[in-house]
Amino acid sequence: MDTYEIRQPLGVCAGIAPFNFPAMCPLWMIPIAVATGNTFVLKPSEKDAGAAIMLSQLAVEAGVPPGVLNVVHGTVDTVNFICDAPEIAAVAFVGSNTAGEHIYRRASHNGKRVQANMGAKNHTAVLPDASKAHAINSITGAAFGAAGQRCMALSVAILVGEAKQWLPEIVENARKLKVGSGFDPTSDVGPMISPQALQRAEALIQSAVDQGAHIVLDGRGVKVEGFERGNFLGPTVVTGVTSDMDIYKEEVFGPVLCVMEAETLDQSIEIINANQYGNGASIFTSSGHAGRYFQHAVEPGQLGINVAIPVALPFFSFSGAKKSFWGDLNMYGKMGVAFYTRAQTVTAVWPEMDATASKMTAMPILK
């Protein structure tokens, strides 16, 4: 008797991608889904759908057979169709909590497997024994790169103990960044995706002021020559932030860094774990003990030790947690392979043939 387990493809799978990484996020989904034997339906963001078409063209050139990769466009109706269609067995999503929670509930209700990467409020704890230059440069890049429009952007810097004195240098480093068009290779911070996104970010900055915080670097109202009507928001640093403020509770998704203070590492961990999101967290320190202690004590799924954006290589999974991820199997890596396949356990017995039975199956002879 033999018993063994294999992985079988689910059949038809689907992915719903965000605007901010219109090529990378579909590539978290498509290669693994297809390599494990499924066909795939991709719905890109309606805000920048062209990247999905480019990917599909490259797939054709690479020899992907017709009908294996399919691209559909649309908004709410298209998303609901994907959630409801009985032919689709699994749905992968990257985007906001508003959309992701709707997709998770609706698709799960219809018996589908769902993985939903959603919002974030990523923190870093900066200890006074850290490499100062490395920490400040890392914070600047992680908070303001991609105009803060990424789920792994650094949203909150917790300055611990004497590291509070580093604030002026963090601000000065951010002030040096150039806000400009994506056509300008010297630009450090590009535009927001839409006027609505810009207005929302600016409203959250203003709410921080109204609720008692201080704007030590204000990026509102920045103008870029030749793009005066562009959706630009310069690097913004907000101090005096508390956990009950809107700018802390909500994901800004813009180039805005909230600065908080703590007296001890334990206090910084308490702040991180009290937040509803759990995408990523990091620590800057020269102490191996502090780094390992932090790793075991904090709750977010992706941790960086002297790394501000702890996104792993693709053979590991994008392991968000808490309100940042709904589902049982995270994207790509080993868990991604498990997501796009189902287990099939086979038990087989091959009994020895009865020697007398063979006489009964002999070719009949005509007489």
C-alpha positions in Angstrom: 0.0 0.0 0.0 1.3 3.4 -0.9 -0.1 6.8 0.4 1.2 10.1 -0.9 0.0 13.7 -1.3 0.3 15.8 -4.4 -0.8 19.4 -5.2 -3.4 19.9 -7.9 -4.3 23.2 -9.6 -7.5 24.9 -8.6 -8.6 25.7 -12.1 -9.5 29.4 -12.8 -8.0 32.0 -10.5 -8.2 35.7 -10.5 -6.2 38.7 -9.3 -7.2 42.3 -8.5 -4.3 44.7 -8.6 -3.7 48.2 -7.3 -2.5 51.4 -9.0 0.7 51.9 -7.2 2.7 48.9 -8.5 0.8 48.0 -11.7 3.4 45.5 -12.9 4.9 44.2 -9.6 1.7 43.2 -7.9 0.3 41.2 -10.8 3.7 39.4 -10.9 3.1 38.3 -7.3 0.1 36.4 -8.7 0.4 35.4 -12.4 3.6 33.4 -12.5 2.8 31.2 -9.5 -0.8 30.7 -10.6 0.2 29.7 -14.1 3.2 27.6 -13.1 1.0 25.5 -10.8 -1.4 24.7 -13.7 -4.1 27.3 -13.4 -5.6 29.8 -15.8 -5.7 33.4 -14.6 -8.0 36.5 -14.9 -6.3 39.8 -14.0 -8.2 43.0 -13.3 -5.8 45.9 -13.1 -6.5 49.2 -11.5 -8.6 51.4 -13.8 -6.2 54.3 -13.0 -3.2 52.8 -14.8 -4.4 49.7 -16.7 -1.7 49.9 -19.4 0.9 47.9 -17.5 -1.4 44.9 -17.4 -1.7 45.0 -21.2 2.1 45.2 -21.5 2.5 42.1 -19.2 -0.1 40.2 -21.3 1.8 41.0 -24.5 5.1 39.8 -22.9 3.3 36.6 -21.8 2.2 36.0 -25.4 5.8 36.5 -26.6 7.0 34.1 -24.0 4.7 31.4 -25.3 1.9 31.4 -22.8 -1.0 29.7 -24.6 -4.2 31.6 -25.6 -6.7 31.7 -22.8 -4.3 31.0 -20.0 -3.8 34.7 -19.0 -6.8 37.0 -19.4 -7.1 40.7 -18.6 -10.5 42.3 -17.8 -11.1 46.0 -17.1 -13.7 47.8 -15.0 -14.5 48.9 -11.5 -17.1 47.7 -8.9 -19.2 45.6 -11.3 -16.1 43.8 -12.6 -14.8 43.1 -9.1 -18.2 41.7 -8.0 -18.4 39.5 -11.1 -15.0 38.0 -10.1 -16.2 37.5 -6.5 -19.4 35.8 -7.7 -18.5 33.8 -10.8 -18.6 30.1 -9.8 -15.9 29.2 -12.3 -13.3 31.2 -10.4 -11.9 29.3 -7.5 -9.5 31.8 -5.9 -9.1 35.6 -5.7 -5.9 37.5 -4.9 -6.1 41.1 -4.0 -3.8 44.0 -3.2 -5.2 47.4 -2.3 -7.1 49.4 0.3 -9.0 48.0 3.3 -12.3 49.3 2.0 -12.1 47.3 -1.2 -10.2 44.3 0.3 -12.6 43.6 3.1 -15.5 43.7 0.7 -13.8 41.3 -1.7 -12.8 39.0 1.1 -16.3 38.8 2.5 -18.1 38.5 -0.8 -15.7 36.0 -2.4 -15.4 33.9 0.7 -19.1 33.8 1.1 -19.2 32.2 -2.4 -16.8 29.5 -1.3 -13.6 31.0 -2.9 -10.2 31.0 -1.5 -9.0 34.6 -0.9 -5.8 36.4 0.0 -6.1 40.1 0.6 -3.1 42.4 1.2 -4.5 45.6 2.5 -3.6 48.8 4.4 -0.7 49.5 6.6 0.8 51.8 9.2 4.5 50.7 9.3 6.6 51.7 12.3 10.3 51.9 13.0 11.9 52.0 16.4 15.1 54.1 16.3 17.5 53.3 19.2 20.2 55.7 20.2 22.9 53.0 19.6 22.0 52.8 15.9 24.2 53.9 13.1 22.9 57.5 12.9 23.6 58.2 9.2 22.3 54.8 8.1 19.1 55.2 10.1 18.3 58.7 8.9 19.0 57.9 5.3 16.9 54.7 5.5 14.0 56.6 7.1 14.1 59.3 4.5 14.0 56.8 1.6 11.3 54.6 3.2 9.0 57.4 4.2 9.1 59.5 1.0 10.1 57.2 -1.8 7.3 56.5 -4.3 5.6 59.6 -2.8 4.7 57.3 0.1 2.2 55.5 -2.1 3.1 51.9 -1.2 1.9 49.6 1.5 5.4 49.2 2.9 6.1 52.9 3.2 7.4 54.0 6.6 4.6 55.9 8.2 5.8 56.3 11.8 9.3 56.8 13.3 9.5 56.2 17.0 12.6 57.9 18.4 13.7 56.1 21.6 15.6 57.9 24.3 18.5 60.1 23.1 17.5 59.3 19.5 14.9 62.1 19.9 17.7 64.5 19.3 18.0 63.3 15.7 14.8 64.9 14.6 16.4 68.0 13.1 18.6 65.9 10.9 15.7 63.7 9.8 13.8 66.9 8.8 16.8 68.4 7.0 17.4 65.2 5.1 13.7 65.2 4.0 13.9 68.9 3.0 16.7 68.1 0.6 14.5 65.8 -1.5 13.5 67.1 -4.9 9.8 67.0 -5.7 9.3 66.7 -9.5 7.9 65.0 -12.5 8.6 61.4 -13.2 10.0 62.5 -16.6 12.8 64.3 -14.6 15.5 61.7 -13.7 16.7 64.0 -10.8 13.3 63.8 -9.0 13.1 62.1 -5.6 9.4 62.5 -4.9 6.8 62.3 -7.7 3.1 63.2 -7.8 0.2 61.6 -6.1 -2.0 59.4 -8.2 -5.0 61.8 -8.4 -6.4 65.1 -7.2 -8.6 63.1 -4.7 -5.6 61.4 -3.2 -3.8 64.7 -2.8 -6.8 66.3 -1.2 -7.2 63.4 1.3 -3.5 63.5 2.3 -3.7 67.3 2.8 -6.8 66.9 4.8 -5.2 64.4 7.2 -2.2 66.8 7.6 -4.6 69.6 8.5 -6.5 67.3 10.9 -3.2 66.6 12.7 -2.7 70.4 13.3 -6.3 70.7 14.5 -5.8 67.8 16.9 -2.6 69.2 18.5 0.3 67.9 16.4 3.1 70.1 14.9 4.1 70.3 11.3 7.9 70.7 11.3 8.1 70.2 7.5 5.1 71.1 5.4 5.0 69.8 1.9 1.6 71.2 1.0 1.3 73.7 -1.8 4.5 72.7 -3.6 4.6 73.7 -7.2 6.7 72.0 -10.0 7.7 74.0 -13.0 5.8 72.9 -16.1 3.4 70.9 -14.0 1.7 73.6 -12.0 -1.6 71.7 -11.9 0.1 68.5 -10.8 -0.9 66.4 -7.8 2.3 67.1 -5.8 2.8 66.9 -2.1 6.3 67.5 -0.7 7.9 65.5 2.1 6.0 66.3 5.3 7.1 65.6 8.9 4.6 65.7 11.7 5.6 65.6 15.4 3.7 65.4 18.6 1.6 62.6 17.1 -0.5 60.5 19.4 -2.4 57.3 18.8 -5.8 58.9 18.9 -5.1 61.3 16.0 -6.6 60.7 12.6 -3.3 61.0 10.8 -2.0 58.1 13.0 -5.1 55.9 12.8 -5.5 56.1 9.0 -3.1 55.2 6.2 -2.1 58.5 4.6 -0.6 56.9 1.5 1.4 59.9 0.8 4.9 61.3 1.6 4.1 62.0 5.3 6.1 60.8 8.3 4.6 60.8 11.8 7.2 61.1 14.6 6.5 59.7 18.0 8.7 59.4 21.1 9.4 56.6 23.6 11.7 56.3 26.6 12.4 52.6 26.2 12.4 49.9 23.5 9.5 48.2 25.4 7.4 51.4 25.1 8.0 51.5 21.3 6.9 47.9 21.0 3.7 48.6 22.9 3.0 51.4 20.4 3.6 49.2 17.4 1.5 46.3 18.8 -1.4 48.5 19.7 -1.8 49.6 16.1 -4.6 47.8 14.1 -2.3 47.1 11.1 0.5 44.6 10.9 2.2 44.8 7.5 5.7 45.7 8.6 7.9 47.1 11.4 11.6 47.7 11.7 14.3 48.6 14.3 17.5 50.5 14.0 20.1 49.4 16.5 23.7 48.1 16.9 22.6 45.6 19.6 22.0 42.0 18.5 20.0 41.5 21.7 17.7 44.4 21.0 17.2 43.3 17.5 16.3 39.7 18.4 14.1 40.9 21.3 12.2 43.2 19.0 11.8 40.4 16.4 10.1 38.1 19.0 8.0 40.8 20.7 6.4 42.7 17.8 3.3 41.5 15.9 3.6 42.7 12.3 4.4 40.0 9.7 7.4 41.5 8.0 10.3 42.7 10.2 13.4 44.7 9.4 16.5 44.9 11.5 18.4 48.0 10.2 16.2 47.6 7.1 13.4 50.2 6.8 11.4 48.4 4.1 11.6 44.7 5.0 10.1 43.1 1.8 11.7 39.8 1.3 12.9 38.1 -1.9 10.2 36.3 -3.8 10.9 32.8 -2.6 9.7 34.0 0.8 6.1 35.2 1.3 4.7 38.8 1.7 3.6 38.0 5.2 1.4 40.9 6.4 -0.7 40.4 9.5 -3.6 41.7 11.5 -5.7 44.2 9.6 -3.1 44.4 6.8 -3.9 40.8 5.6 -7.0 38.7 5.5 -6.7 35.1 4.5 -4.8 32.0 5.5 -2.1 31.8 2.8 0.1 34.8 2.0 1.3 35.9 -1.4 4.1 34.2 -3.4 6.8 32.0 -1.8 5.8 28.6 -0.5 2.5 29.9 0.8 1.7 31.3 -2.6 2.2 27.9 -4.2 -0.1 26.4 -1.6 -2.7 29.1 -2.3 -3.0 28.2 -6.0 -3.2 24.5 -5.4 -5.2 22.0 -3.5 -3.9 19.0 -1.6 -4.8 15.5 -3.0 -4.0 12.5 -1.0 -3.8 9.2 -2.9 -3.9 5.7 -1.3 -3.2 2.8 -3.7 -3.0 -0.9 -3.3 -1.9 -3.2 -6.1 -2.7 -6.8 -5.0 -0.8 -9.7 -6.5 -2.8 -11.3 -9.3 -4.3 -14.7 -8.6 -2.4 -17.2 -10.8 -5.6 -19.2 -11.6 -7.4 -16.0 -12.7 -5.1 -15.7 -15.7 -6.4 -19.0 -17.2 -9.8 -17.5 -17.3 -8.7 -14.6 -19.4 -7.0 -16.6 -22.1 -7.9 -16.0 -25.7 -10.7 -18.4 -26.6 -9.8 -21.1 -29.2 -12.2 -22.0 -31.9 -12.8 -25.8 -32.4 
